[in-house]
Structures are given as structure tokens and as C-alpha cells.
Amino acid sequence: MQFYLDGYRPGDPFVERPHASVADRGGDLPDTADVVIVGCGPAGLVLAAQLAQFPGIRTVILDRRDGPLEVGQADGVACRTVEMFEAFGLAGRLIDEGYQVNEVTFWQPDPGDGSSITRTGRIDDVEEGLSEMPHMIVNQARMLTYLRDHMRRSSTRAEPYYGLHATDVRIGEGSEYPVTVTVDHVEGFEPTGETSTIRAKYVVGCDGARSGVRKAIGRSLEGDAANSSWGVLDVLAVTDFPDIRLKSAIHSEHGSVLVIPREGGYLVRLYIELDNERDAEMLRERTVTPEKLAAVANRILHPYTLEVKQVGWWAVYEIGQRLCRRFDDVPDDIPDSTADSTRLPRVFIAGDACHTHSAKAGQGMNVSMADAWNLGWKLGTVLRGTSRPEVLRTYSAERQEVARELIEFDREFAAAFSTRPGQDADREEFQRYFRQQGRFTAGVAVRYEPSIVTAATTHQHLAEGFPAGMRFHSAPVIRLADAKPVHLGHAARADGAWRLYAFADRVHPAAPGSRLRALAGFLGSEKSPLTRFTPAGAEPDSVIDVRAVLQQGHRDVAVADLPPVLLPRKGPFGLTDYEKTFCPDPATDVFDLRGVSRDTGCLVVVRPDQYVAHVLPLDAYEELTGFFDGVLVEV
């Protein structure tokens, strides 16, 4: 993290100076806003945290609860989500507090005694090299606290408004704020009789499976009805089950349990399958209690026992995989690729408001937060005036396809988990399936199709390890200026900027024949995208941030050898940013690790949400400019 660019000041350097508009805000709900977010769950607060990085944007966050979520709900944090939290500066806190999932064990009926279970397998939870970040378990309430703290430290000082239930959303025309949201003031979810309205440029419904925003724009969840029920118990317990501190998938003749150790060393979560026949009475009469769930768990765990000492949280949920056709208010008969720019989305839905699925695969919270980050940078840069409004169309197209793939996976995963154990081949099948789907559950299998924000793979051979449309896979490097070992991807913040990673050719960057030096010359010229798309008065890297990775070791190149575009002058004092250039880590050379051409080098264009948008030769100046012509607004 960098700070003191605007001058030294004492105190916490991670608390930004408040934007000038903060002093003018009162405590009441404003009449207008740039963006209204309905719902303070994972999707809503990631979106709010991203928009908090745009000081000039007024974002209002509404939630019908009386205050922040305190306990329960989701807990699995996929590797890709931890990578995302790193961009917000929150990964360290999450990792320090959470439980790290390292291995998974598999249990099946004992062949010698079918009424008992025995361990049949033990594997790594995450494939080696899949991500520099671990799979973590952290209470959703804590995740939301991290995001609210981030918002409070931002220059916008954003805070949610609680006790407000959005009851209607109407879209008008011919106004700067065309969307009107009507809200009921509530206490304990009960209306007080007071109502308010707020007009907005954009509205995002992150208000869950019963979304009022979704209904207001005429969308509906379509798909399978629930056909199985699961209980969830967060407990402090005494047990003789040997793998209580390992993630464990248990299949017995009496049902299935998924054991998820929780943060803190003692707490554990149990996902308990409820049998439609054996447990029919308590399901039908809705008489499920924590005690009854614990009894079912003990039935499945036999011969082991589990004595619950305290219940932290519990719930019963039904599995139903459902999906909306679109995630915005644009009519279905207008394709996302249409050239008609007169009908752009004004209202969006994200998270459970547009896709629902089971909790066992641990994807709901993660995919919801990814929805929000995908939309957040697009809304932020459009409202800032640096992105074309057409980029907003890509949100629904990209994320609806991801959700569709998730639901297909979830349907298969839920069915595989619930399958009754049989022959030895069946016992191995779930373990094999779990391993094969590791990239999906880690959140790194997403690949966006070509669009105005993601190019085709014409030059993919130049960097096989950075596939266009997939997330930028970080790698260890050495920062040139201070010889610090860092991860290349961690240089990117959730600030709405595009990244150009210039992987140099073999020639020394100070030599006349260097392709990198020639690229730097172009990027410093009047024809450069940096010049054409960076507003006057903005920092030189605020729209397009240029980074370089050299092939030479960090002791073989001097800072003085670098061209000016890699040493930008910033802030009111014109300070030099020395953190734009990196060299290979001798232990894991990034060129070899990611299949980057050593002969020619290449340019990897990365979106603000860390997905690879383009791979180009270092001298493809016209292609680079042409790509940004379709995305950014020329100044």
C-alpha cells in the first residue's frame, strides 16, 4: 500500500481524507443519489465498497434490518474471493482471523459394519499453484464488518441506512435521476407508517431471494423447486470424531454430513442432510430444533458421538436451483450486443436476487460478491465519466452465464453429495468429482466471452498462462526499486483503473533496440491511450496504470534506466512513483511460470476487476488504442 502522496500527516495512514462533499451531508436520507443499493449482504457491501473508491459518486445503501448482521449465514471464502479482498486491502485481516482449509477427508460406511463409518480418503483442498491465496472459513457477519470498515475509512465515509425497506422501484425518462425508489421505514421488519422516496441514476437490488427490486423490474427466478432439506448448526461441541478440525464429507447409511471447521479453533459448522422419509414429520410440521438436528448428526456419525455444548446459530434450508434470464431491466428482446445505445440498463440485480442454489458447494456468497465487483467498477467508471455507458450491458451477459454454470455445477454437486453409498466405485466417485471440480469451487474457472471489455484470443500464444477472459493469475516477482519480493497481482487495487502489464523482451530496457522502451515512448506520446483517456487534473495512472516486468534480475537494472512512463510524477508535489517495475523472482520466474514469450515479450491488458481483457504484442499500438476506443471516453 502507498500513502502520503498528498502530504505527510500523523495517524492511521489507511484512513483517507474525507471528500469535500462529506461535510455537506446530513444524517437523513437524501433526496437524490447516483446509485441506490438495496440490501447490505455480501453483494450489496462489496458493491458499496467498490463505489466508495470513487469520491465524487454519492452512493446510498439501504437495508431493512435494524442494524448489521451479527451471526450466521455463509462462511466459505473461495481463493478467488480472497484475491478480491486483497485488492481492497482486506485479505490480511481475513486470513489472520479465519480458518484455513488445507485438506478434505472423506468418510463412507465401514465395509465390515455398515452401521458405522470409516475414513476412505484424504486430499488437498486446493490444487497446488491454483492461487497464492488460501480457501478460508469466516463468518459472513465478520466479512461484512471488514467491508463496512473499509467504507468508513474511504474518502466517502459511506455508511448504510438501516430500517428502510424498498417497496417500489419505478423508471422514468428525461431526468438526471430517472429511477425513483419508495421505501418504508421499519422497526423489527414492521412498518412504522413513515415512507420516503429517493431518486437515483442507477439502482441495484442486492435484496436476496425474495427481492422486491427484481419483482419491480418484472424479473422472476426460474428453475427447480426445492426437493431436499438440510440443517445447519454452528456449535461448540465435545466429540470423539477424529477429523472435527478438518473439512470432512461424510456419507453413511443414515444420511450425509459436511463438517466445516470454523474460525477460532473450537467452533464447527455441520451441514446435516434431513431425510424426506425418516425426518418427514419434523419437516412437515416445521418442528426442527437444534437438538433434533444434533440427534440426526449423531445418527450419521455413528460410532462417533458429538455432544453440543452451545449453539451459535442454526437454520434449515431447502435446495432449489433458480436463475433469472437477465440481471437488469433491459427488455429480453434487446440483445446485449446491440448497437442501439438508447436503451441502457438503469436497474440491476445481483447475488441471491438473481440466482439461488445450495450452500454445500460454498459458492453463493462468493459468486454474489463477484457479481458486485463486476458491476461496481463499471458503474463507478461510467459515473466518473471515463467509461462508455455501453459497458453496463456487459454485466448481465457476463454474470448470468457464470450463474448458469454455477447452478449446473451445484445441481450435480448436491446430487453427488446426497447419493446413498453403494459399491467401492461409488465411494470413490464423489472424492474424484470433488478433486476435478476444484478450480470451479476455488472461483478461478470463470472465463468471460469476447465483448467490448474482453478481446478475442488472437495473440494468446504470447502469454499462455494469462488466458483472455480469465482472472489475472498472480505470480511472485521482485520489485525493482526496493528489491522487495511481492506478488505481481497485488499491485492492483480496487480503484477502477485498467492495468497494462508490459512483459519485456530480452533486450535491456535502456538499450535502443528494446521493444519495451519503444512501447514506453508510444505511451508517453500524444497518440497514447494514457493521453487520450485520462482527464485533465487526474493522476496519470488513474484510468490506465502501466506496469513493467523485465527479464533482467533486479540487480542488473538501475532505476535510472527506466523510461518516464514507468516513473510517473504524481500528487500535488509531483512525487515519483517508483513501484511500477518488477523483475523475476529467481525461484519462480514469472515468464516461465505463465508461459510468456521471452523473445518478443507481450502486453497483458487487465480489467479493473482483475480479468485479462487482451494479450497483445508490445508493438501493437493500433490494436491497443482501438480496444480502448470501444471502452473509454476520450477527453
N, C-alpha and C positions, 0 to 999 in steps of 0.2 A: 504494500500500500504506500502511496505517495501522499504527502501533505506539506503544509507550509508554503504552497505555491503563491498564495495571496498575501503572505507575510507571516512572521512568527507570532504566535500567541500562546499563552500558558493554558493548561487544562488538557482535557481529553482531545487529542487531535482527530479522533474519529467522529466527533460531533461537529457537523458543518455549521457554518454561519447561517443564520436564518435569512431566507429570501425577503426582499423588501415588502412583498405582499403579505407576509405573515402578520406584520404589525397592524394591518388594516382589517384583519379578520376578527369577527366576534365569535361568541360561543354558540350562537343559534345557527340552525340550518340555513344556508344561503339560498337566495332565490335562483341563482344560476351556477352552473359548473361546466367545465369542459368535459369531464367524464363522471358519471354516477355509476358506482359499483354496488350491486345489491348482493349482500352476503359476505361474511367475514370468515369463511372457511379457508382451506388451503389455496383454492383458485383465487378467491377474492383478495386475499392478502398478498399473494405473490404479484398479482396484477397491481395492487396498490403500492407495493414496494418498488416495482419497476417504474411506475409513473412518478413516484416520489423522487426519482433521479432527474426529473425534468422540472426545474424550479418554477418555470413560468406557467405550468399547467395546474389548474385548480381541479383536484380530484376529491369527490365526496364519496365516502364509504358508509353504507347503511347496513344495519343488522337488526333483526327483530328480537334478538336476545337482550336481556337486561345488562349483560356485560360479557367479557371474554370467556370463551370455553375454558373450563378448568381441568376436566379429566376426560379420558376415554377416547373412543373413535379410533382412527387409523394410527398405525405406528411404524410400518415398514418404509424405510427411506432407501430407495434404489441408488446404485452407484451414480447413475446419471443425474439424479436429483442432488446428490452431494456435490457433484461437479457444478451444478447450477448455483447451489448455495455458496460455493467458493467465489463465484462472480459477484455475489452480494457481500462478500467478506464474512460469511456466517458459518463456513464449513468447520472451522476450528472449534467453535463453540459446540456445534452439533456432535462432532466426533468425540470431544472430551466428555460430553455428558451421556452419550448413547451407549447401547450395547452393540458391539461389532460382531456381525455374523461371519464366522470363519469356516465352519463345517456344518454339514447336514447329516443326520443319521436317519436310517430307515428301519422300521420295525414291522414284522409280519407275524402271523400265528406260528407258534413253535410246531415244527413237523411232528414232534413226539407227543405234543399235548396241545391240541388245537384251541383249548380254552385259555392258553397263556400266550404271551408274545415274546419274541426274541429279536435281537438286532440282526438285520440282514445286509446292511451296507452302511458305508460312511465315506463321504466325498467332500471335496472343497466346495464351498458355497458359490464362489465366484471364480471363473476361469482365469488362469494366470495371464496377466497382461491385458485384461479386458478394460481396466480402468485403474488410474492411480488412486482412486477413491474407494473406500470400502462400502459394503452393504451395512446399513445401520438400522437400529431399532430405537426410536424416540417417540414418546407420547405426542400425539398430534397437538395437544394443547401447548406443549413446550415449543414445537415448531412454529406455531402461530405467535407465541411470545417473541421468538427471535425476529420474526418479520415485523411485528409492531415496534420492537425496539429499534430496528433498522429505520423504520419510517420516522420515528421520533428524532433520530439523530440526523436525518436528512435536512436539507435546507428548507424543505416544505413544511416540516414539523407536522406531518399528516397524522391524524387520529380518527378512528372510526366513530360514527354516531350510532349509539345503541338505542334500543327501544323504538325502532322505526321499521314498520312492515310495509313494503311496497305492494300496493293493491292494484295499481293500474299503470300501464305504460302506453302512451299514445304518441304517434309520429306525425308531425305536421310538415308543412312546406313553407319556404320563403322566409325563414327566420334563422338568425345566427345560432339559436338554441332550439332546434326543431323537435326535440323529444321531451315530453312532459311526463314526469313521474309523480304519481299521487301516493302519499304514504299515510298510514295510520300510526298514531303514537300509541305504543302498547307498554303494559307492565305485566310481567309474568305471562307474556304472549296474549294478554287480554286487552282489547281496545279501550282507551281512556275516553274516547269521544272526540279527541282532537285530531285534526288532519292537516297536512301541509302539502304543498306542491313544490317541485324543483324542476327547472328547465335545463336541459343539457344538450351538448353537441353529440355525445355518444352515451349509451347506457350498456352496461354489461351485467347480465344475470348470472351470478355465481351462487344462486339461492337453492341449490340442492335438487333432489329428485322430484320434489313437488313444486318446482319453480313456477312462480307467478309470472316472471318475465317471459319464460318460454310460452306459457299459455297466452300471454298478451300479444305475442307476435305470430300466433297461430301454429306453433310447432307442437309436436307430440312425440313422446317416446314410443318407439315401435319395437316389438321383438317378443321374446319368450316370456311367458308368465312364470312366476316362481314355482319350482317343483321340489325344492328341498329346503330344509331349515337347519341353521347352525346356531349354537350358543357361543358366546364369547365371555370369558372370565379373565379378569386381571386379578391375580391373587398373590398373597404371601402364604406359603404352604410348607409343610414338612412332608417329605416323600422319600421313598427308597428307590424311585425310578432313577437309574444311573445317569441318564442324559438330560436331566432337567435344565442344565445350563448350556445345552446345545439345541439348535433348531432341529426338531425331530418330527418326521412324518410317520404316524402310527396307524397301521391297518390291523384290525383284529376281527374275529368272528362276531364281535358285538358292536362294530362301528369303527369310526375313524376319529383321530385327534391330531391336530397340528400344534406342537409345543413351540412357542416363541419366547425365549428368554427376554426379559426387559432390562432397561437401564437400572443401574444401582446395585446389581449383584444379587438381589433377592427376589424381586418381583418377576412373575412369569405370566404370560398370556396363553390361554388354552382356547383353540377353536374346536368346538365339540360338535360332531355330527349328530343330529337328532333323527332317529329312525321314524319313518312315517307310520309304521305299524306299532312297534314297541312303545314309542313315546307319543302315540297319537292322541291320547286323552289330554295330556297337558298342552299339546299344541292346539288341539281343537278348542279347548276351554280357556286357552291363554293363561294357564296357571303356572308357567315356568318361573322358577325361583333360582337363585344362586345355589341353594342347597341341592335342588333337583339336578342342576347342571353338573355339580360336583359328583353326584351319585352316578350319572351317566359316564363321566370321565373315569371314575374308578372301575366301572364295569368294563370299559375298553382297555384300561391299563393293566388289568389282571395278568400276572400275580402281584404286580406292584400296587401300592396304595398311595393316596395323596390326601393329606389332612389339611383342609383350608383353615387358616388362622384369621385371615382378614380378606375381604373382597374390596378391591379398589374401585372397580367398575365392572358392569356386566350388561349384556344385551342379547337379544335374539334377532337374527335377520334371516330373510328368505332370499335365495338366489334367483335373480331374474336378469338376463342379459338384454338390455334395450338401448336403442340408439335413435337420435334424430337424423332426419335426412340432410338438414343443413344446420349450421351453428350461427346463423344470422337471420336478419329479417328480409333478405332479398328473395323475391319470388322464385320458386323452383324452376320456372321456365326461362330464367335468365342465366346462362352458363357463366361460370367463374371466369372463363377466358374471353368473354365478350368484349368487344371494343367500345361498347356503349358505356361511356363514363357518367351518364346522367343518373344511373341507379346504383349508388354505392351503399353499403350497409351502414346503418346508424345504430342498430341494436344487435348485441351479440349475446350468446350464452356459452358457458364454459363449465367444465367439471361435471358433477352429477346432474346438472341441469340438462345436459345433452347426451350423457351416456352413463349407464349403470351396469354393475357387474358384481361378482362375488368379492369377498375380501381376502380369500385364502392365497391368491397369487400375489397379493401385496401391491397391486398396480393402481388402484383407484385414486389415492391421494397423489401418487407420483404423476400419473397421466393428467390429472386435473391441474397440477402446478405447471406442467409442461404446456398445457393449453394456454394458461395465463401468461407465461413468458413469451410464447409465440405471438400472442395478441398484444402484449404490453409494449414491446419495442415498436411495433407497427403503429399503434395508436399514438405513442409518445412522439415518434419522429414525424408523423403526419401533422399532429397538432403543433409541433415545433416549426413546421414548415420546411423540413429538409427532405421528407419522403413524399412521393406522389400518393394521392389518396387511393389510387388503384391497388396499392399493396394490401389494403384492408380486405380485398376479395380473397387473398390467398389464405387467410386464417381458416375459414370454413373448409376450403378444399383440402388443405394440408391436415388439419386436425380431425376432420371427420373420417378420413381414411385411416389415420392412426387408431382412432377409437374403434372403427370396424374391425381392424386386425386384432385389437385387444380383446374385443368381445368374442371373436372366433377362438382365440387362444384361451380365454377364460372358460368358455364352454367346454373345451377339450380338457383343460386342467381340472375343472370342477368334476367332470365326469370321471377322469382318471383317478382323482383322489377318493371319490366315493365308490369306486368299483370294489366289490367284495373280493377278498383274496382267494386265489384258487391254486393253480399249479405253480411250479417253480418259475416257469417262463413269465407268468402273470406277476409274480412277486418282483421280478427284475424289471418289468416293463415301466412301472412308474418311476423308478430310480433312473432308468435310461432316458425317459421323457423329460424328467427334471433337469438332467445334465444337458440335453440337447437344446432346451429352451432357455438356457442360462443367459444368453445375450438379450433375449426379449425381457426376462424378468429384471435384468440389470438396467434396462431402459436404453440400451445402446444400439438396438436393432432398427430404430426408426430411420427411414430413408424417404425424403421428400422428392416428389416428381418434379421435372423441369417446369418452371414458371418464370414470372418476371423477377423473382427473388432467388431463383436457383437455376443455373445454366445446365446445358447438356454436358455429356462427359467426353467431348471431342478430344481433349488433351489429358485424359485421365492417366495415361501411361507415364506422365511426368511425375506423378506422385500417387502411386497405387494405394498407399496407406491413408490417404485423405480423400475418400470417395465423395464425389459431389452429391449433396443431398443428405449426407450423414453428419453426425456431430464431429467437430474437430477433435481428433484423438490426441490429447496432450502427450508430451514426452519430456524427459529430463534434458536440460541444457545448462550452459554456464553463461551467466550474464557478463558481457564483455567489460563494462566499466568498473565493476567492483568484484569480479571473479566469484560471484555468488551462485551456487547451484540452485536452480529454480525449475519449475515446470513451465514449459512454454505457454500452455493454455491458460495458466493462472495470471498471465499479464493482462488478460481481458477482464474488464469489469462490466457490470450490468448497467452500462451508461448510454446505450442506444447507438454506439459507434460501430461502423464496419471495420474489420481488420484486414490489412494486406500483409500477409506473411511472405516476404521475399526470401526464398531459399537460394543462396548464391551459387554461381558456377564455381569452377575450381580456381579461377584467376583471383589473385589477391585484390581486395576491393579498392586499393589505391592505384592499381595498375591501369593503364589506358585501355586495355582490352577487356576489362571487367564488364560483363553484362549487367551485374548489379549496379555498378556505377552509372552505366548508361540509363538504366531504369530510374535511378535516383535523379538524374538530370532531367528526365522527362517529367517526373512527379513534381519537380520544382519549377516547371515552366508554366506559361500562361495557358497551355492546352491541357494541363493536368486536371484529372478529376478533383484533386485537392483544391485547386484554384477555382474551378468552375462551380463546385457544390458546397464550399464552406462559406457560410455567411460572414459578412464584414463584422469584425469585432469578436468573432468566435475563436476559440483556441484552434490551432492548426490541425489537431488530431481529434476534434470533437465530432466530426462527421465520418472521416476516413482516417484510421490510425495505422500508420506504416511501421512494420517491424521487419527486421532482417535476421536471418540465420546464416552465418558464414560457415565455410568448410574448414577454415583455419582454426587452430587452437587459440584460446583466449590470451595466451602469452605471445602469439605470433602476429597480432594486430594491435595497433595503438588507436586510441580514441581519435587522435588527430587524422587518422587515415579515413575516417568516415565522412560521407558527403553530408551537406547541411540538412537534407530531409530526414536523416536519421539522428540529428541533433537539434530538434526544433526548439525555438525560443518561445516561452510561454509565460502567461500571467502578467501582472502589472509591472514587474521588474525585468521582464524579458529573460527569465531564468532558463537555463539549458536543461532539457530532459535527456538524461544520459541512459535511460533504461529501455531503449528501443532496439538494441542489437545484442545478439546471442551467438554463442559458439557451441559446438558439440560437446557433450559430456563424454569423455574418453571411455567410460564404462558402457554406455549405451548411446552410440552415435545416432542422432535423430534421422540422418539421411538413410542409414541402413535400416533403422527400426521402422520407418514409414515409407520405405521404397521410393525415395526422392532421387531424381536423376542427378548424378554428380557431374556429368558432362555439361549439361545445359542449365541446371537449376530450374526453378519454376516459381510462379506466383500463385499462392493459395488465397483466394478471397473468402472471407468468413463473415457470416451474418452476425448481427448483434446478439442473437441467441445461440451463437457458437456452432451453427451448422455451416458446412462448407457450401458455398454458393457457386464457386468456379475454380478451376485449375487452368492456368494459362502459362505459356512461355514467358520468359522475362521480357522479351521484346514485343509482346502482343499489345502494343499501346492502343491501337484502334479497337480491338476486341474488349479491352478493359474499359475504355471510355464508353463504348457502345452499350456494354452491360449496365453501367451506372446511369446512362441516359434514360433507361427504361424504369429506373427505380427512384432516383434522387431528383430534387428540384434545383435547377440551375439558378445561381444568384446573379 
